[in-house]
Amino acid sequence: RWRDEQRLADLAIGQASLRAYDLYLLGVEQHNTFSRAGNAEAIRLFSRALELDPTLVRAWTELAYAYSIEAGNCFGRDPRASIEKWRAAVENAIRLDPFDSSACNCFGDLMGCLGDLDAAERAYKRAYECGPNHADTLALLAGSKALVAGDPAEAIPLIERAMRLNPLAPPWYFGMQGRVLFCAGRHREAIAALRRSTPDSPNVLMFLALSHAASGESAEAAGFVARLAAEFPDFSVEGFISGYPVTNPEAVRAIRDAAKLAGLG
């Protein structure tokens, strides 16, 4: 009888883990829209997955990124609360698997947000060491090098390598490529990349506005500024800078200078 009960218990655990992974995959699909509604649904799905299987590292990492997006895109009413939830989720991921490259990168972004740039650089170094051939990690790391901490010159080779490793790159890779190219002053190339990214993300719209403004295309920039005002009234450049976070001095200066040209607050 004990063996039958144990088998039933093992079966229940296995079914819960499978259901958790299904919910995780559904969450990733929503998360990758980078829209307000998609991000909220992703948080719900990841949270439910973790109720079923609290050891699912990927779900903790994606939940952390969803809260980071909530903070950076001004989707929540309380950015500090979003950052604390981001912290709790990524710390759980790191505790469960300190060698998960995406979790390490996410932790680095958090450290940047909290002002500890040395810790951010250490986390990015570990992310690369743990995932030198993991395309998603390299794409994330490119954005972090360009905007947060480390050597921005490494960002373009990282995103290019990510795209070689994953030739079926999802749209968010192009969002990363666009912001990296913008920070490098390659505004026309940034526009081309951003137009292949997620169309409902406020930070993509922001970088399109900034890139057009920096290219002297004020009418095109104004169109994206108008979309931001209409679709994301709570979004602001300074909110993005503090919540993403953008702590690389050259990136902060480039964003603020182009925002002035675009008339974007």
C-alpha positions as CSV (number, residue, x, y, z in Angstrom):
1,R,0.0,0.0,0.0
2,W,2.8,2.4,0.9
3,R,4.4,1.9,-2.6
4,D,1.0,2.6,-4.3
5,E,0.7,5.8,-2.3
6,Q,4.2,6.8,-3.1
7,R,3.7,6.2,-6.8
8,L,0.5,8.3,-6.7
9,A,2.4,11.0,-4.9
10,D,5.3,10.9,-7.5
11,L,2.8,11.0,-10.3
12,A,1.1,14.0,-8.8
13,I,4.4,15.8,-8.5
14,G,5.3,14.9,-12.1
15,Q,2.0,16.2,-13.4
16,A,2.3,19.4,-11.4
17,S,5.8,20.0,-12.8
18,L,4.6,19.4,-16.4
19,R,1.7,21.8,-15.8
20,A,4.1,24.3,-14.3
21,Y,6.3,24.1,-17.4
22,D,3.3,24.6,-19.7
23,L,2.4,27.7,-17.7
24,Y,6.0,28.9,-17.9
25,L,5.9,28.5,-21.7
26,L,2.6,30.4,-22.0
27,G,4.2,33.1,-19.8
28,V,7.2,33.5,-22.0
29,E,4.9,33.9,-25.0
30,Q,3.1,36.8,-23.2
31,H,6.3,38.2,-21.8
32,N,7.8,38.5,-25.2
33,T,5.1,40.9,-26.4
34,F,6.6,43.5,-24.0
35,S,3.2,45.1,-23.8
36,R,1.5,46.2,-20.6
37,A,-1.2,43.5,-20.9
38,G,1.2,40.8,-22.0
39,N,3.6,41.6,-19.1
40,A,0.8,41.5,-16.5
41,E,-0.4,38.2,-17.9
42,A,3.2,36.8,-17.9
43,I,3.5,37.7,-14.2
44,R,0.3,35.8,-13.5
45,L,1.3,32.8,-15.4
46,F,4.9,32.6,-14.0
47,S,3.5,33.0,-10.5
48,R,1.0,30.2,-11.0
49,A,3.8,28.0,-12.5
50,L,5.9,28.6,-9.4
51,E,3.0,27.7,-7.1
52,L,3.0,24.3,-8.8
53,D,6.8,23.9,-9.0
54,P,8.8,26.4,-6.8
55,T,12.0,24.9,-8.1
56,L,11.5,26.0,-11.7
57,V,14.5,28.3,-12.1
58,R,13.5,29.6,-15.6
59,A,10.1,30.7,-14.2
60,W,11.8,32.6,-11.4
61,T,14.2,34.3,-13.8
62,E,11.4,35.2,-16.3
63,L,9.3,36.5,-13.4
64,A,12.2,38.7,-12.3
65,Y,12.6,40.1,-15.8
66,A,8.8,40.7,-16.0
67,Y,9.0,42.8,-12.8
68,S,12.1,44.6,-14.2
69,I,10.0,45.5,-17.3
70,E,7.2,46.6,-15.0
71,A,9.6,49.0,-13.4
72,G,11.5,50.2,-16.5
73,N,8.4,50.7,-18.7
74,C,6.4,52.4,-15.9
75,F,3.7,49.7,-16.0
76,G,3.2,49.6,-12.3
77,R,2.0,52.3,-9.9
78,D,5.0,51.8,-7.5
79,P,8.4,51.2,-9.2
80,R,10.0,50.5,-5.9
81,A,7.6,47.7,-5.2
82,S,8.3,46.3,-8.7
83,I,12.0,46.4,-8.0
84,E,11.6,44.6,-4.7
85,K,9.6,41.8,-6.4
86,W,12.3,41.7,-9.1
87,R,14.9,41.3,-6.4
88,A,13.0,38.5,-4.6
89,A,12.4,36.5,-7.8
90,V,16.0,36.8,-9.1
91,E,17.5,35.9,-5.7
92,N,15.3,32.7,-5.7
93,A,16.6,31.9,-9.2
94,I,20.2,32.4,-8.2
95,R,19.7,30.4,-4.9
96,L,18.3,27.4,-6.9
97,D,20.9,27.6,-9.7
98,P,23.9,30.0,-9.2
99,F,25.2,28.9,-12.7
100,D,22.1,30.0,-14.7
101,S,23.5,32.6,-17.1
102,S,20.2,34.4,-17.7
103,A,19.6,34.7,-13.9
104,C,23.1,36.0,-13.4
105,N,22.5,38.7,-16.1
106,C,19.2,39.6,-14.5
107,F,20.9,39.9,-11.1
108,G,23.5,42.2,-12.7
109,D,20.7,44.5,-14.0
110,L,19.2,44.5,-10.5
111,M,22.5,45.5,-8.9
112,G,22.8,48.3,-11.4
113,C,19.3,49.5,-10.4
114,L,20.4,49.5,-6.8
115,G,23.5,51.5,-7.6
116,D,26.1,48.7,-7.1
117,L,27.9,48.8,-10.4
118,D,30.8,46.7,-9.3
119,A,28.4,43.9,-8.3
120,A,26.7,44.4,-11.7
121,E,29.9,43.9,-13.6
122,R,30.8,40.8,-11.6
123,A,27.3,39.4,-12.3
124,Y,27.7,40.1,-16.1
125,K,31.1,38.4,-16.0
126,R,29.6,35.3,-14.4
127,A,26.7,35.4,-16.9
128,Y,29.2,35.2,-19.8
129,E,31.3,32.5,-18.1
130,C,28.2,30.4,-17.5
131,G,26.6,31.0,-20.9
132,P,29.2,31.9,-23.6
133,N,27.2,30.1,-26.3
134,H,23.7,30.8,-24.9
135,A,22.1,33.2,-27.5
136,D,19.5,34.7,-25.2
137,T,22.1,35.4,-22.5
138,L,24.4,37.1,-25.0
139,A,21.5,39.3,-26.3
140,L,20.6,40.3,-22.8
141,L,24.2,40.9,-21.9
142,A,24.6,43.2,-25.0
143,G,21.9,45.5,-23.7
144,S,23.3,45.4,-20.2
145,K,26.8,46.3,-21.4
146,A,25.5,49.2,-23.5
147,L,23.2,50.7,-20.9
148,V,24.1,49.5,-17.4
149,A,27.8,48.6,-16.7
150,G,30.9,47.2,-18.2
151,D,32.5,48.0,-21.5
152,P,29.9,49.3,-24.0
153,A,32.3,48.4,-26.9
154,E,31.6,44.8,-26.2
155,A,27.8,45.2,-26.8
156,I,27.7,45.1,-30.6
157,P,29.9,41.9,-30.9
158,L,27.7,40.3,-28.3
159,I,24.4,41.0,-30.1
160,E,25.9,39.9,-33.4
161,R,27.1,36.7,-31.9
162,A,23.7,36.1,-30.3
163,M,22.1,36.4,-33.8
164,R,24.5,34.1,-35.4
165,L,23.8,31.5,-32.7
166,N,20.1,32.0,-33.1
167,P,19.3,32.8,-36.8
168,L,15.6,32.6,-36.0
169,A,16.0,35.5,-33.5
170,P,12.8,36.6,-31.8
171,P,11.7,40.2,-32.2
172,W,13.1,41.2,-28.8
173,Y,16.7,40.5,-30.1
174,F,16.2,43.4,-32.5
175,G,15.0,45.6,-29.7
176,M,18.3,44.9,-27.9
177,Q,20.2,45.4,-31.2
178,G,18.4,48.7,-31.7
179,R,19.3,50.2,-28.3
180,V,22.9,49.0,-28.6
181,L,23.3,50.6,-32.0
182,F,21.6,53.8,-30.8
183,C,24.1,54.1,-27.9
184,A,26.9,53.6,-30.4
185,G,25.6,56.5,-32.5
186,R,24.5,54.3,-35.4
187,H,21.1,55.8,-35.6
188,R,20.0,54.7,-39.1
189,E,20.9,51.1,-38.3
190,A,19.2,51.4,-34.9
191,I,15.9,52.4,-36.7
192,A,16.1,49.4,-39.0
193,A,16.6,47.0,-36.1
194,L,13.9,48.6,-33.9
195,R,11.3,48.3,-36.7
196,R,11.8,44.5,-36.5
197,S,11.2,44.5,-32.8
198,T,8.1,44.2,-30.6
199,P,5.6,46.9,-31.8
200,D,3.8,47.4,-28.5
201,S,6.8,48.0,-26.2
202,P,7.1,51.6,-24.9
203,N,10.9,51.4,-24.8
204,V,11.0,50.4,-28.4
205,L,8.8,53.4,-29.3
206,M,11.1,55.6,-27.2
207,F,14.3,54.4,-29.0
208,L,12.6,54.8,-32.4
209,A,11.7,58.4,-31.4
210,L,15.2,59.0,-30.1
211,S,16.9,57.5,-33.2
212,H,14.8,59.5,-35.6
213,A,15.4,62.7,-33.6
214,A,19.2,62.1,-33.6
215,S,19.0,61.5,-37.3
216,G,17.3,64.9,-37.8
217,E,14.0,63.4,-38.7
218,S,11.7,65.4,-36.4
219,A,8.4,64.5,-38.1
220,E,9.1,60.7,-37.7
221,A,10.2,61.3,-34.1
222,A,7.0,63.2,-33.4
223,G,4.9,60.3,-34.6
224,F,6.5,58.0,-32.0
225,V,6.3,60.6,-29.3
226,A,2.6,60.9,-30.0
227,R,2.1,57.2,-29.8
228,L,3.9,57.0,-26.4
229,A,1.7,59.8,-25.1
230,A,-1.5,58.2,-26.3
231,E,-0.7,54.5,-25.5
232,F,1.6,54.8,-22.5
233,P,0.8,58.0,-20.7
234,D,2.7,56.9,-17.6
235,F,5.9,56.2,-19.5
236,S,8.8,58.7,-19.1
237,V,12.4,58.8,-20.2
238,E,13.6,59.4,-16.7
239,G,11.4,56.5,-15.4
240,F,13.1,54.2,-18.0
241,I,16.6,55.4,-17.0
242,S,16.0,54.7,-13.3
243,G,14.0,51.5,-13.7
244,Y,15.9,49.7,-16.6
245,P,18.4,50.9,-15.3
246,V,20.5,53.1,-17.5
247,T,23.7,53.9,-15.6
248,N,26.3,53.9,-18.3
249,P,27.2,57.7,-18.4
250,E,27.5,57.8,-22.2
251,A,24.1,56.0,-22.7
252,V,22.4,58.3,-20.2
253,R,23.8,61.4,-22.1
254,A,22.8,60.0,-25.5
255,I,19.3,59.2,-24.4
256,R,18.7,62.6,-22.7
257,D,20.2,64.6,-25.5
258,A,18.0,62.8,-28.1
259,A,15.0,63.1,-25.9
260,K,15.4,66.9,-25.9
261,L,15.6,66.9,-29.7
262,A,12.4,64.7,-29.8
263,G,10.6,66.8,-27.2
264,L,10.1,63.6,-25.1
265,G,9.9,64.0,-21.4
